[in-house]
Amino acid sequence: MYLGLVVALPTIVFEGQRRPSPERLELTWKGGDEEGLTTLDVQANNISAVQIRDDYERRRQAAQQQTPQDGAWEPLRDEDEENEEPEESSEQKKKRKRQEEKAIAKIKGSKDFQRRKRSKAREVDDDENENENENGVAWDMYKKSKPLPGQLDNCEVCNKRFTVTGYSKTGPEGGLLCPKCSKEQEAGKKKEKPKKKTPGKLKRRETESNRLDGIVLNGAQSLQEICCKKVADNINDVEEFGDLPQALLDRLSQILSKRRVIASRTLDLFLRSDLDTVAIYDCGKLTVDDYKKIFAIVPNIENLTLLNAGQFKDEVMDYVLERGVPLKHIQLEAANLLSNKAWSELFSRRGLELESLKLAWLDYSMEDETIAQMVICCPNLKRLRLKKCFKIGDAAVQSIAQLTKLEHLTLSLKLPVSADSLCYVVSSIRENLRTLCLDNFVNADDNVLAAIHDGCQHLAKFRLIENDLCTDAGFVKLFTDWRNPPLSSVCLSSNRDVDYNQPDGPEESIGLASKGFQALMDHSGSNIERLDISSCRHITHETFTNIFDGLKEYPNLRDLNISFLTRVDTPIVVGMIKSCPRLVKLTAFGCFNIRDVPVPSGMALIGVPNAQDSIIVNGEY
């Protein structure tokens, strides 16, 4: 609040005389805490309002009585006229223009001007004059000079007065912001700013992940694969999949399971009443009600695949049996909360219809007695896979020998199993056996290999891994004069002597060595598609050179694993590429002698330390 006392002292101006500037006395008092003239200041300077008024009246009367020389009277100017600025002369105008041009030139040379010029140039159209744009920016800076640090200014957003510092932020209109509004502006920018993506790193990571999964892309991805990934990226916005075929549903389930995003809502997308197959590869976020919902919406399930099914409990199995779900193929992993009673109920009530049973990672139930009941109640089983079942032992293996219709058998048990039990199983189910996989049977010896040689005549896939009793001579006998047709898939990983004090092994080679590997390639080399001989460290460099010499050809070999075979070097890998024209994936972890291998297009070399630096991609080898 301002209170002011203004006293104007008029003067008389005669013709020919220059009118002096008016004399004014302004006394101002400002309320509040601000500084200003007070009553004490007026009294201290012997100033009296009465005296001022009397002096004014006296001068006024004297002016009225005085007459100008030519008799003309010049009227008094009012206060507004006195405030008007006198007209500038031509010299003053030129001087002012020079000062303005000098100031604008100085502004144009500043860094702040260049920054504003670039930002404003983005907003103007292409057909605008660049010179006009520069002048506009300079005039804006000339007119709107920012306060210096330490001065006061009003915030552009909230209009609050604050002290300017060197860290004061600029608002959207060019003004300064107070500390509070500055923080809010910075917080908004952080939310709007997207995360920086490194396409090269992400693409390389995805490529290597696909290679380890056995997916080797030759060129761009298919349109179907791109669409599946785009749907997976926006899965939260998808309401239903519609009538997608089972192959696409299975692919989407694999992608979403790998990302671990399948929950109760996502599960609904895979359920339709007309389906007969449900495959969920990661059920870690599903509850008991979700499992019941599967069988309620899809009542005619025949093929069921549920991995990491930790909440698949007895009440879910009871619900399945009550509804009479016609299950024929079951694959469950980590269903540890199912009791032996629930398994017995399943086998006794639905056993005649079961054709395939794949169970893995069961450490609570599924004992030898349960397997014995399964053999009795499920005589039509054609495929059986038991992996990492902690309570199954020798007695269960002998019971499996009664399943004479088995075509595919995979066993990987924790309890010890004798070689005689394995021989008994192989001899009993040999007629229809197409697949035989024996993992981690440390007691298996050459007698088991002899039983396979004598009994199996229709095998297409054979796997025997993690063994140190079978000898190289036993493998030679297995693959020599074997009446079985050439194998399409062979995995003999980690068949070697475990005494690392003898790098070359004992005199009588343990595991798959040079002669056994030569016999294998002589028997199945013409038809083999997948070969895994990793960690078979007793195969010599000479044997590799002889088998993969670039002249012999293995036309169907597409996947080859030679990891941790330290004798393999660059010439051997080059020979493999020449001898295997359809080779797609070559895994060579721990082979440090492989250097600078030219790799043809469409093939992936995995595990070589300098793969990204020295591998050359050619159109044709």
C-alpha positions in Angstrom: 0.0 0.0 0.0 1.4 3.4 -1.1 0.4 6.8 0.3 2.0 9.8 -1.5 1.9 13.6 -1.3 2.7 15.3 -4.5 3.3 19.0 -4.8 3.7 20.6 -8.2 5.4 24.0 -8.4 4.3 25.8 -11.6 6.5 28.4 -13.3 5.7 31.2 -15.7 7.3 30.9 -19.1 7.6 34.0 -21.3 8.0 34.1 -25.0 11.6 33.6 -26.1 12.6 32.0 -22.9 13.3 28.3 -22.5 10.8 26.7 -20.2 12.6 25.3 -17.2 11.8 21.8 -16.0 9.0 21.7 -13.4 9.9 21.5 -9.9 8.2 18.6 -8.1 8.4 17.4 -4.6 7.1 13.9 -4.0 6.8 12.5 -0.4 6.0 8.8 -0.3 5.3 6.5 2.5 5.3 2.8 1.9 3.6 0.5 4.3 4.9 -2.9 5.5 8.5 -3.7 6.0 9.7 -1.9 2.9 11.9 1.2 3.1 10.6 4.7 2.3 10.1 8.3 3.6 8.3 8.5 6.9 6.9 11.4 8.9 10.1 11.6 10.9 12.2 12.1 7.7 9.9 15.0 6.7 10.2 16.7 10.1 13.9 16.1 10.2 14.4 18.2 7.0 12.2 21.1 8.3 9.5 20.4 5.6 6.0 21.6 6.4 2.9 21.0 4.3 1.4 24.3 5.4 4.5 26.2 4.3 4.5 24.4 1.0 0.9 25.3 0.4 1.4 29.0 1.3 4.4 29.3 -1.0 2.5 27.8 -3.9 -0.5 30.2 -3.4 1.9 33.2 -3.3 3.7 32.2 -6.5 0.4 31.6 -8.2 -0.9 35.1 -7.4 2.3 36.7 -8.5 2.2 34.9 -11.8 -1.4 36.0 -12.5 -0.5 39.7 -11.9 2.6 39.5 -14.2 2.0 40.1 -17.9 4.2 38.8 -20.8 6.1 41.2 -23.0 4.0 40.5 -26.1 0.7 40.2 -24.2 0.5 36.4 -25.0 -0.3 34.0 -22.3 1.0 30.5 -22.3 -1.3 28.1 -20.3 0.0 25.8 -17.7 0.7 22.2 -18.7 -1.0 19.6 -16.7 0.8 16.7 -15.1 0.3 14.3 -18.0 1.9 16.7 -20.5 4.9 17.1 -18.2 5.4 13.3 -18.2 5.6 13.1 -21.9 9.1 12.6 -23.3 10.4 15.3 -25.6 10.7 14.4 -29.3 14.1 13.0 -30.3 16.3 14.8 -32.7 17.7 13.0 -35.8 21.1 12.7 -34.1 19.6 11.2 -31.0 17.6 8.7 -33.1 20.8 7.7 -35.0 22.7 7.3 -31.8 20.0 5.1 -30.3 19.8 2.9 -33.4 23.6 2.5 -33.3 23.4 1.4 -29.7 20.7 -1.1 -30.4 22.5 -2.6 -33.4 25.7 -2.9 -31.4 23.7 -4.7 -28.6 22.0 -7.0 -31.1 25.3 -7.8 -32.7 26.8 -8.7 -29.4 23.9 -10.9 -28.6 24.2 -12.8 -31.9 27.7 -13.7 -31.1 26.8 -15.3 -27.8 26.4 -19.1 -27.3 22.9 -18.6 -25.8 21.8 -16.9 -29.0 23.1 -19.8 -31.2 21.3 -22.4 -29.0 18.0 -20.4 -29.2 18.5 -19.9 -32.9 18.7 -23.7 -33.4 15.7 -24.4 -31.3 13.6 -21.8 -33.0 14.7 -22.8 -36.5 13.0 -26.2 -35.9 9.7 -24.4 -35.4 9.7 -22.2 -38.4 8.7 -23.4 -41.9 11.3 -24.1 -44.6 10.2 -21.1 -46.7 10.9 -18.5 -44.0 13.8 -16.2 -44.3 16.8 -17.3 -42.2 17.9 -13.7 -41.7 14.5 -12.7 -40.3 14.7 -15.7 -38.0 18.0 -14.5 -36.6 16.7 -11.0 -36.1 13.7 -12.3 -34.3 15.7 -14.4 -31.9 18.1 -11.5 -31.2 15.3 -9.1 -30.5 13.7 -11.6 -28.1 16.9 -11.9 -26.2 17.5 -8.1 -26.3 14.0 -7.5 -24.9 13.9 -10.4 -22.5 17.3 -10.4 -20.8 17.3 -12.9 -17.9 18.0 -11.7 -14.3 21.5 -12.3 -13.1 22.2 -14.7 -10.1 21.4 -13.0 -6.9 18.5 -10.9 -8.4 14.9 -11.4 -7.8 12.4 -12.6 -10.4 8.9 -14.1 -10.6 8.4 -17.8 -11.4 7.0 -18.3 -14.9 4.6 -21.0 -13.7 3.4 -20.1 -10.2 4.4 -16.4 -10.3 6.1 -16.7 -7.0 9.0 -14.4 -6.3 12.4 -16.1 -5.8 16.1 -15.4 -5.9 17.8 -16.3 -9.1 20.8 -18.7 -8.9 23.1 -20.2 -11.5 21.0 -23.4 -11.3 17.6 -21.8 -12.0 15.8 -23.7 -14.8 14.2 -22.2 -17.9 10.4 -22.5 -18.3 8.5 -23.4 -21.5 8.0 -19.6 -22.3 11.6 -18.7 -21.7 11.2 -17.4 -18.2 12.9 -18.7 -15.1 11.4 -21.2 -12.6 11.5 -21.4 -8.9 13.1 -24.4 -7.2 9.8 -26.2 -6.7 8.6 -25.8 -10.3 12.1 -26.8 -11.5 11.9 -30.1 -9.6 8.4 -30.8 -11.0 9.6 -30.1 -14.5 12.6 -32.4 -14.2 10.4 -35.2 -12.8 8.1 -34.8 -15.8 11.0 -35.0 -18.2 12.3 -38.2 -16.6 8.9 -39.9 -16.9 8.5 -38.9 -20.5 12.0 -39.8 -21.5 12.1 -43.4 -22.9 14.8 -45.8 -21.9 17.7 -45.9 -24.2 17.8 -49.0 -26.2 21.0 -50.6 -27.5 19.7 -52.4 -30.6 23.1 -53.9 -31.4 23.5 -55.5 -27.9 19.9 -56.6 -27.7 19.9 -58.1 -31.2 23.1 -60.0 -30.4 21.7 -61.3 -27.2 18.6 -62.5 -28.9 20.5 -64.1 -31.7 22.8 -66.0 -29.3 19.7 -67.1 -27.3 18.1 -68.4 -30.4 21.2 -70.3 -31.4 21.4 -72.0 -28.0 17.8 -73.0 -28.5 18.7 -74.5 -31.9 17.1 -71.7 -33.9 19.4 -70.5 -36.7 18.0 -67.8 -38.9 19.0 -67.6 -42.5 18.0 -64.0 -43.3 15.0 -62.2 -42.0 12.5 -63.8 -39.7 9.3 -65.2 -41.1 6.1 -63.1 -41.0 4.5 -65.6 -38.8 7.4 -65.4 -36.2 7.3 -61.6 -36.3 3.5 -61.6 -35.7 3.9 -64.0 -32.8 6.5 -61.8 -31.1 4.5 -58.6 -31.7 1.4 -60.3 -30.0 3.7 -61.4 -27.1 5.0 -57.8 -26.7 1.4 -56.5 -26.4 -0.1 -59.5 -24.5 -1.7 -57.3 -21.9 -3.9 -55.6 -24.6 -5.0 -58.8 -26.2 -8.5 -60.0 -25.3 -8.6 -63.3 -27.1 -6.6 -65.3 -29.7 -9.7 -66.3 -31.7 -9.4 -69.4 -33.8 -5.6 -69.6 -34.0 -4.3 -73.1 -35.0 -2.6 -75.2 -32.4 0.8 -74.7 -33.9 0.6 -70.9 -33.3 -0.9 -71.3 -29.9 2.1 -73.6 -29.0 4.6 -71.0 -30.3 2.9 -68.2 -28.4 3.0 -70.3 -25.2 6.7 -70.9 -25.7 7.5 -67.2 -26.1 5.3 -66.1 -23.2 6.6 -68.9 -20.9 10.2 -67.9 -21.7 9.3 -64.4 -20.6 7.5 -65.8 -17.5 4.3 -63.7 -18.0 1.7 -66.5 -18.1 -0.7 -65.8 -15.2 -4.4 -66.3 -14.6 -5.5 -63.7 -17.2 -3.0 -64.8 -19.8 -4.0 -68.5 -19.4 -7.6 -67.6 -20.5 -6.2 -66.8 -24.0 -5.1 -70.4 -24.5 -8.4 -72.0 -23.5 -11.2 -72.8 -25.9 -13.9 -75.5 -25.6 -13.1 -77.0 -29.1 -9.4 -77.7 -28.3 -8.0 -81.1 -27.4 -4.4 -79.9 -26.5 -3.2 -77.5 -23.8 0.5 -76.8 -23.5 1.8 -74.3 -20.9 5.6 -74.3 -20.5 5.8 -72.2 -17.3 3.0 -72.6 -14.8 4.9 -71.0 -11.9 2.2 -68.2 -11.5 -0.8 -70.4 -11.8 -3.0 -71.4 -8.8 -5.2 -74.4 -8.0 -8.2 -72.6 -9.4 -6.4 -71.9 -12.6 -5.7 -75.6 -13.1 -9.4 -76.4 -12.5 -10.3 -73.7 -15.0 -8.3 -75.5 -17.7 -10.4 -78.6 -17.4 -13.7 -76.7 -17.0 -13.3 -74.7 -20.2 -11.6 -77.4 -22.2 -13.4 -80.6 -21.1 -12.1 -82.8 -23.9 -8.3 -82.5 -23.3 -6.3 -85.4 -24.7 -2.8 -83.8 -24.7 -1.8 -82.0 -21.5 1.6 -80.4 -21.0 2.2 -78.4 -17.8 5.8 -77.6 -16.9 6.8 -76.1 -13.5 3.4 -77.1 -12.2 4.1 -76.6 -8.5 0.5 -76.0 -7.5 -1.0 -79.1 -9.3 -2.3 -80.7 -6.2 -4.5 -83.7 -5.2 -7.7 -81.7 -5.4 -6.9 -80.8 -9.0 -6.4 -84.5 -9.9 -9.7 -85.3 -8.1 -11.4 -82.6 -10.2 -10.0 -84.2 -13.4 -11.1 -87.6 -12.5 -14.6 -86.4 -11.5 -15.2 -84.7 -14.8 -13.9 -87.8 -16.8 -11.3 -85.9 -18.8 -10.2 -88.2 -21.7 -6.4 -87.7 -21.1 -4.2 -89.8 -23.4 -0.9 -87.9 -23.3 0.3 -86.3 -20.0 3.5 -84.3 -19.4 4.0 -82.9 -15.9 7.1 -81.3 -14.5 7.7 -80.4 -10.8 4.2 -81.5 -9.7 5.6 -82.4 -6.3 2.4 -81.8 -4.4 0.7 -84.8 -5.9 0.7 -87.8 -3.6 1.1 -91.4 -4.4 -2.6 -91.9 -3.7 -3.5 -89.4 -6.4 -1.2 -91.1 -8.9 -2.7 -94.5 -8.1 -6.2 -93.1 -8.6 -5.2 -91.7 -12.0 -3.7 -95.0 -13.1 -6.6 -97.1 -11.9 -9.3 -95.0 -13.5 -7.7 -93.6 -16.6 -4.9 -96.1 -17.2 -6.3 -98.0 -20.1 -6.5 -94.7 -22.2 -3.0 -93.5 -21.4 -0.6 -93.7 -24.3 2.2 -91.3 -23.2 3.4 -90.3 -19.7 6.3 -87.9 -19.2 7.2 -87.0 -15.6 10.1 -85.0 -14.3 11.5 -83.6 -11.1 9.4 -85.5 -8.6 11.0 -85.8 -5.2 7.9 -86.3 -3.0 5.9 -89.1 -4.6 6.1 -91.7 -7.4 7.8 -94.6 -5.7 8.6 -98.1 -6.9 5.1 -99.3 -5.8 3.4 -96.6 -7.8 5.4 -97.6 -10.9 4.4 -101.2 -10.4 0.7 -100.2 -10.3 1.2 -98.0 -13.4 2.6 -101.0 -15.3 -0.5 -103.1 -14.3 -3.1 -100.4 -15.1 -1.5 -98.8 -18.2 -0.7 -101.7 -20.6 -1.1 -99.5 -23.7 1.7 -97.1 -22.8 3.9 -96.4 -25.9 6.0 -93.5 -24.5 7.5 -93.3 -21.0 9.8 -90.7 -19.7 11.0 -90.6 -16.1 13.6 -87.9 -15.4 14.9 -86.8 -12.0 12.4 -89.0 -10.1 14.2 -89.3 -6.7 12.3 -92.3 -5.3 12.4 -94.7 -8.2 15.1 -97.4 -8.2 16.0 -100.8 -9.3 12.6 -102.4 -8.6 10.8 -99.8 -10.7 13.1 -100.5 -13.7 12.4 -104.2 -13.5 8.6 -103.4 -13.5 8.9 -101.3 -16.6 10.2 -104.4 -18.5 6.5 -105.6 -18.5 5.4 -102.8 -20.8 5.9 -104.7 -24.0 4.2 -102.0 -26.2 6.7 -99.3 -25.3 8.3 -97.6 -28.3 10.1 -94.7 -26.6 11.8 -95.0 -23.2 13.8 -92.3 -21.4 15.1 -92.9 -17.9 17.2 -90.6 -15.7 17.0 -91.7 -12.1 18.8 -90.7 -8.9 18.9 -94.1 -7.1 21.4 -96.6 -8.3 20.3 -99.2 -10.9 22.2 -102.4 -11.7 23.4 -103.3 -15.1 21.4 -106.5 -15.0 18.1 -104.6 -14.6 19.0 -102.4 -17.6 19.8 -105.5 -19.7 16.5 -107.1 -18.6 14.5 -104.1 -19.7 16.2 -103.8 -23.0 15.8 -107.5 -23.7 12.1 -107.4 -22.8 10.9 -104.4 -24.8 13.3 -104.6 -27.7 10.8 -105.5 -30.4 9.1 -102.1 -30.7 11.7 -99.8 -29.3 12.4 -96.7 -31.4 14.0 -94.5 -28.8 16.3 -95.5 -25.9 17.8 -92.8 -23.6 19.7 -93.8 -20.6 21.1 -90.8 -18.6 23.5 -91.0 -15.6 23.4 -94.8 -15.2 26.9 -95.1 -13.7 26.6 -98.9 -13.4 25.9 -99.5 -17.1 28.7 -101.5 -18.7 29.5 -103.3 -21.9 26.8 -105.9 -21.1 24.2 -103.2 -21.6 25.7 -102.3 -25.0 25.7 -106.0 -25.9 22.0 -106.3 -25.0 21.2 -103.3 -27.2 23.2 -104.8 -30.1 21.5 -108.1 -29.8 17.9 -107.0 -29.1 17.2 -103.6 -30.7 16.7 -103.6 -34.4 14.4 -100.5 -34.9 16.2 -97.8 -33.0 16.3 -94.3 -34.5 17.5 -92.4 -31.4 20.0 -93.6 -28.9 21.5 -91.7 -25.9 23.9 -92.9 -23.3 25.5 -90.1 -21.3 27.6 -89.6 -18.1 29.1 -93.1 -17.9 32.7 -94.2 -17.1 32.3 -98.0 -17.3 31.5 -98.7 -20.9 34.7 -99.2 -22.9 35.7 -98.2 -26.4 35.7 -101.9 -27.3 32.1 -102.2 -26.2 31.1 -99.3 -28.5 33.0 -100.9 -31.4 31.0 -104.2 -30.8 27.7 -102.2 -30.6 28.1 -100.5 -34.0 29.8 -103.3 -35.9 27.5 -105.6 -37.8 24.5 -104.2 -36.0 21.2 -105.2 -37.7 19.7 -101.9 -36.6 19.3 -99.3 -39.5 21.5 -96.2 -39.3 20.6 -94.0 -36.4 19.3 -90.4 -37.0 20.1 -89.1 -33.5 23.1 -90.1 -31.3 24.2 -88.6 -28.0 27.2 -90.2 -26.3 28.2 -87.2 -24.2 30.6 -87.6 -21.3 31.5 -91.2 -21.9 35.1 -91.0 -20.8 37.5 -91.9 -18.0 37.2 -89.5 -15.1 40.7 -89.9 -13.9 42.2 -86.6 -15.0 45.7 -87.6 -13.8 45.8 -89.6 -17.0 44.8 -87.1 -19.8 45.2 -89.7 -22.5 43.3 -92.3 -20.5 44.3 -95.9 -19.6 45.7 -98.3 -22.2 42.3 -99.9 -22.7 40.2 -96.8 -23.6 37.3 -96.0 -21.4 34.2 -94.5 -23.0 33.8 -93.5 -26.6 37.3 -93.2 -28.1 38.7 -93.3 -31.6 37.7 -96.8 -32.7 34.2 -96.5 -31.3 33.7 -93.1 -33.0 35.0 -94.5 -36.3 32.6 -97.5 -36.0 29.7 -95.2 -35.2 30.3 -93.0 -38.3 30.7 -96.1 -40.5 27.4 -97.4 -39.3 25.2 -94.3 -39.1 27.1 -91.6 -41.0 24.9 -91.8 -44.0 21.7 -91.0 -42.1 22.7 -89.3 -38.9 21.1 -85.8 -38.3 22.2 -85.0 -34.8 25.4 -86.0 -33.1 26.7 -85.1 -29.6 30.1 -86.4 -28.6 31.0 -83.6 -26.2 33.5 -84.4 -23.4 34.6 -87.6 -25.1 38.1 -86.5 -24.6 39.8 -89.8 -25.8 39.1 -89.3 -29.5 42.4 -88.4 -31.2 43.2 -85.7 -33.7 44.0 -88.2 -36.3 40.6 -89.8 -36.1 38.8 -86.5 -36.5 41.0 -85.7 -39.5 40.2 -89.1 -41.1 36.5 -88.8 -40.6 36.1 -85.2 -41.5 38.6 -84.9 -44.4 36.4 -82.9 -46.7 36.0 -85.9 -49.1 33.7 -88.1 -47.1 30.2 -86.6 -46.9 27.5 -86.9 -44.3 24.5 -85.4 -46.1 22.0 -85.3 -43.3 24.1 -84.1 -40.4 22.6 -80.8 -39.2 23.5 -80.5 -35.5 27.0 -81.4 -34.2 28.3 -80.9 -30.7 32.1 -81.2 -30.1 32.4 -79.2 -26.9 35.4 -79.7 -24.6 37.3 -81.8 -27.2 40.6 -79.9 -26.9 42.2 -81.7 -29.8 39.8 -80.1 -32.3 41.4 -77.2 -34.1 40.6 -75.0 -37.1 41.5 -77.5 -39.9 39.2 -80.1 -38.3 36.3 -77.6 -38.2 36.9 -76.6 -41.8 36.8 -80.3 -42.7 33.5 -80.7 -40.8 32.0 -77.8 -42.7 33.1 -79.4 -46.0 31.9 -82.9 -45.1 28.5 -81.8 -43.8 26.9 -79.6 -46.5 23.6 -79.3 -44.5 25.3 -78.4 -41.2 23.2 -75.7 -39.4 24.6 -75.7 -35.8 28.1 -76.5 -34.6 28.6 -76.2 -30.9 32.3 -76.0 -29.8 32.5 -74.8 -26.2 36.0 -75.1 -24.7 37.7 -75.7 -28.0 40.4 -73.1 -27.7 42.4 -74.2 -30.7 39.6 -73.0 -33.1 40.6 -69.7 -34.7 39.5 -67.6 -37.6 37.1 -70.1 -39.2 35.2 -68.9 -42.3 31.6 -69.9 -41.6 29.1 -70.2 -44.5 25.8 -68.4 -44.4 23.0 -70.2 -42.7 25.2 -71.9 -40.2 25.9 -71.0 -36.5 29.2 -71.6 -34.8 28.5 -71.5 -31.0 31.0 -71.3 -28.2 34.1 -70.1 -30.0 35.7 -67.3 -27.8 36.6 -65.1 -30.8 33.4 -65.8 -32.8 32.4 -62.1 -33.0 35.8 -60.8 -34.0 37.2 -63.2 -36.6 34.4 -65.2 -38.1 33.8 -64.3 -41.7 30.4 -64.9 -43.3 30.5 -65.9 -46.9 27.8 -66.7 -49.4 29.4 -70.0 -50.4 32.2 -71.8 -48.8 
